[in-house]
Amino acid sequence: MEKPFVYGTAVFGENFTDRVNETKRLKMNFEAGVNTVLISPRRTGKTSLVYKAKEQVSDPEVKFVSMDIYDCRDEYEFYEKFASSVLLALATKVDQVVDLAKNFLSRVIPKISISPDPTSEISLSLGIGPSTPNPEQVLNLPEVIAQKRGIRIVVCIDEFQQVGEFDNSIEVQKKARGIWQLQKNVSYCLFGSKKHMMETIFKKRSMPFYQFGDMLELDPIPAEEWVPFIISRFETRFMRISPDLAAEVCNRVALYSSYVQQFAWNVMIEAEGEVRKEDVENGYEMLIRQNASYFRQQIAGLTAYQMNYIRALAAGIHTGFTTMEVMTRYRMGTKSNIAKIEKILQEKELIVKDNGQVEFADPVFPVWFKREYCK
């Protein structure tokens, strides 16, 4: 039976709602070979949008390479993931993977691991490390293959902000930008879950990837699009939710796509036939419990000053953190300490700061935090 609501993973088919204009724009970028950077808060459906746009590209000469580099901790792990993803995506048979590696990458010894489980993916190891010469060859791999085969390639890299965590991040970015911007047959779609770091990489004039491509910033899907979707999904289970309660599901989580679907599913579990107000309340309580462990992980290791800053924000203070009154009341140390606190909390995706106004990055987190730490 098809899931009525999907969260925590990429959304496909009937579970994908709205994003018509963004999908069209991204599809046209893919077809025209335009580099694209996707920036938006966590849980707003970047990955789902990329998959949706890919599905709509029908040109057989356009091939896609997709990778997630969240687990890459240095440039060599990135090169390994980049090269192996390209080879596995462009090979139609197992033996072609080895042939591609030997033909287009010098001095690497490909090792393929195949699980007896037919549903498991092929694992490829190229042994790329500090002793591997010419990393530029790896970064240019898709262009060389595209020229040889007479195709065009779109490389989609999720969690691209990880590049900013490398010890020699700027050097790696300069190297990649310098090679990728000259490629004629390959375009890139770069996106990630840490908005603050993505903005640093792509919006700062001093950074190598400044103005790398079309900047697509995703706004939340409006409630007027969510409400009929939620109502229709309840109807697939012969249940009814009123437009007002469906709107409350959306607005209570600030229209964050993943939360909307998770919250709506919780309500569906609680309800029987006709959704009542108490079903929505119970579904929301379930949502808080479901995310509690993640929230605890986010604040683990924070200093007393950093926790006090969050308490101030939870109390409704959004500006003026450097005033003597606020610093004294919430015990946040000196004025110079505030900037350090905000930098750490932004990196941990706990807060967002725009034109001096500070907000929580996650709409559910402050509800949980107040209950746990503001009693």
N, C-alpha and C positions, 0 to 999 in steps of 0.2 A: 504494500500500500504506500502511495506517495506521501511524503511528509508535507503537512500543510504549512509548516513554518520551518525555516532552516537558519541556523546561526552557528558561529564558531568555525565555519568553513566557507569556501566559495559557493555562491548561490547560482543555480542554473534554472533554465526552463521557466515554468510558471511561478517559481518562487522568486524570480527576479522581477522587481517592479520599477517602473518609471526609468529615469536616466536615459530618456530617448535622445535628447540633444547631445549629451555627453557620449553616448554610444556611437551616434552618427559621426561625431567629430573624431573620435578615436579610431573608428573604422576607416575613415578617409585618410587619417594620418598614416595608418598601417599600409594602406594601398598606395599612397603617394610617397612613402619612404621618408616621412617627417618624424624626427625625433620628438618624443613626448615625455614630459615629466608630470607625474600625478602627485599632487600634494593635498592632503586632507587629514583630519583627525582620525584616530583609531576608531574602528567599528562603523565606518561610513561606506564600506563596500567597494574599495579600490580594486581588490583582487577579482571580485565578481564582475565588475565593469570591464576589466581587461579580458576576462574569459568570454563575456558576452560579445564584445567587439570582435574578438578573434573568430567566434562562431559565424559571424556575419560576413567574413572575408571569403569570397568564393574563388578568387583568382588562384589557379593551380600553381602559378609561378611564385606565389608568396608563401614562404615556409616560416614557421614559428619555432623559436627556441625559448623555453621558459625555465627559469631557475629561481630558487629562493636562497639567498646567501646569509640568512640569519645566523647560521652556525659557523660562518667564516671569521676567524679571529686575527688573521694576518693576510698580507697580500698573496702569499703562496697558496693558502687555502682557497682564496678567491680565484686565482689563476686555475687551480685544479678543478674547482666547481665550474668555472666558466668553460674550460676546454672540454671537460667530460660531458657537460650539458649540451654543448654544440654537437659533439660527435654522436651522442646517443639520439639526439633529436633528428639528425639528418641522415642517419643510417637506417635502411629498411630491413637489414638482416644483421645478425650478430657478427658474422665474419666481416661485414662492411665496417664495423666500428674499428677493428684492428687495422684494416686497410686505410681508412681515413686518417687514423693517427700516424701511421707510418709514412703516408704520402704527404701530409701537411704539417706534421710536427717532428722536427729533428731531435734526436737524442732523448726520446722518451720511450719507455718500455710499457706498453699498455697491458694491464691485467684485468681480465673480465671475470666476474663472479656471477653465476647463474643459479638462482635458488630452484630447488625441485618444485616449489610451489609455482604453478603457471601464472598465478595472479601477481607475483612479485616482480618488481622492476629489475632490470639488469644493473649490476653494480660495476662501475669502471674506475680503475685506479691508474693514474698516469705517472705517479711518483714525482710530481713537480715540487721543487723545493729551492732553497737558497743556491744550491749548486747547479740548478737548471739554467743554462744560458739563454739569453734573448727572450725575456718575458713578452717583449713586443710581438713576437711571433704568435704567442697565445692570443693576445688581444686582437690580432689581425686575422685570426683563424676563420671566422665566419665570412669575411670579405674574400679570402682566397678561395674558399669552397664555393661561394656564390658565383664568383667569376668563372671558375672551372665548370660549374654545372649550368650556368646561364639562368640562375634563379635570383630572386630577391629574398632576403631574410630579415625578419623582425625579431630582435632579441629582447625579451621581457625579463627584467630583473627585479624581483620583489625583495623588500628589506634592504634597499640600496644604501640606506643610511649607515649600514655596518662599515662601509668603506671609510666613513668618517671616524671610526673607532681604531683604525690601524695606527700603529706607532709612527709610521711614515706616511700618514694619510695624504698629505698634500702632494708628495712625490708620486704616489700611485694615481691620484686623481689627474695630475698633469700628464702622466704617461697615457692613461686611458683616454682622456679628452683629446690629446694630440693625435692619437691613432684613429679613434672613432669618428672624429669630425671630417676626416679625409676619405672615409669609406663611401663608395658610390652605390653599392648594392645592398647595404645593410643599414637598418635604422634601429633605434633603441627606444624602449618604453621603460622608464625607470621610476619606481615607486617604492614607498615604504611606510611603516606604521608610526614612526617617530617624526611628527610634523616639525618640531623645533629643529631637529638635526637636518631634515630634508631642506628646510628653508635656509639654513646656514650654508649648505652645500650649493644650492642652486640660485639663491637670491642675493648673496653677498658679492659685490663687484670684485672683490679681491680673490674669490675662489675660482679654481680652474673650470668648474662646470657652470659658471654664470652664463645665462642665456644659451644654454646648450640646445634647447628645442622649445616646442610649444608647451607652455605652462598651463596645465589644466587643474584648477583647484575645485574640488568637489564641495558644494554646499549640501546640507542635509536635504533629503527628499521631503517636500512639503507635506503637511498633514492631509491636505485635500487629495493627494495622490495615495497616501497610505490608507486612508479610511476605507475607500471602496475595495482596496486589495484585501485588507483584514476581513471585512464583511464577507467577501467572496470566498476566502479560505475557510471561514467558519461554516459557510453554506455547504462546502464539500463534505463536511461531517454532519450535515443536517442539524446545525446549531445556528443560533441567531445572536448577534451582538449589535446593539444600537449604534448609530453613528456617533453619539456623544461618548459612549464608553470606548469605542474604537479610537476616537480622537484623544481620549484621556491616556490610552495606552501609548500613543505616539508622543504626546506632549510631556508626559511624566518622565520620559527618558530623553528629552530634548531632540527627538527625531533621529537618534543614532540608529542606523539601520540594523545592526546586529542585535542591539538591545530591544528594538521594536519587535523583531521576530521572536526573540527569546521570551520576552514579556508576554506576547500574544499566545505563544505556545503554553506558557504557564497558566494563563487564564483559561485556555481551552481545556487543560487538564482539570482545573478546579470546577469548571461549569458543567451543568447538565441541561442541555437543551437551550434555554434562554440564559444569557449571561447577566448576572446581577452585579451590582456595585461591590458587594463583598467578595465576589470572585476576582474582580480586578485588584482589590486590596490584598487578597491572599496570594495572587499571582505576583504582585510587586514584592511582597515579603519573601517569597520564594526566590525572586531575582536577586535580592540582597544577599540571601544565604548562599546562593550559587556562586556569587562573585567574592564572597568574604575572604577566602583563602588567597585569591589573587591580590586583593587590596592589602592584606597583611604582608604579602611578599613585597609589594611596592614600598611600604613604609619601613620595612625591616632595615635596621642599621642607620636610620635617621637620627641626627643629634637632637638634643633637647631644644635648641634654638629652631631647628627646622620643623619640629613637631609643633612648637608654639606658633610659628608662622602659619601653619595649616589651621591651627585653632582660631587664629585671628581671621583668616579667610572664611572659615566655617561660620564665624560669628557675624559675617556680613561686611567685613572690611575689605574693600577692593582697591583702594588707593591710600596714599599717605602712610605707608609702612615705615618710612624713615622719620616720621614725626616723633618727638619725645614722648608724647602721650601714648601712642601705640607701642613703641619699643619698650616703654616702662611697664605698661599694663600687661603685655604678653611676654615680657622677659626675652627679648631677641638680641640682646647684646648691643654693640655699637652700630652706628649708621653704616659704616663700611661693611659690616657683616651682612646687611640686607641683600646687597647685590650677589654675594656668594651664595646665600641661601636660595635666592631666586634662580640662580644658574643651576644649582643642583636639582631643585624641584622641577625645573623645566626639562632637564635631561632625563629625569625619572618619569616624565610625562604625568606629573601630578598637577601641574598648573600650566596655564597659557597666559601670556602677557601681550597685550595689544594696546598701543598708544597709552601706556601707563596704567591701564586697567587690567587687574589680575582676576582670573576666573579658574575654577577647577576644570581640568581637562576632561574629566569623566563625570557625567551627570548623576551617576548612582553612588560614586565614591563618597561625596560629602554627607549623604544620608547615613551611610554606614559609619563614617568617621565620627559624626556627632553622637551617635548612639554608643560608640565604643570609647571615645576619648574626651567627650565634652559634657559629661554628666555632672 
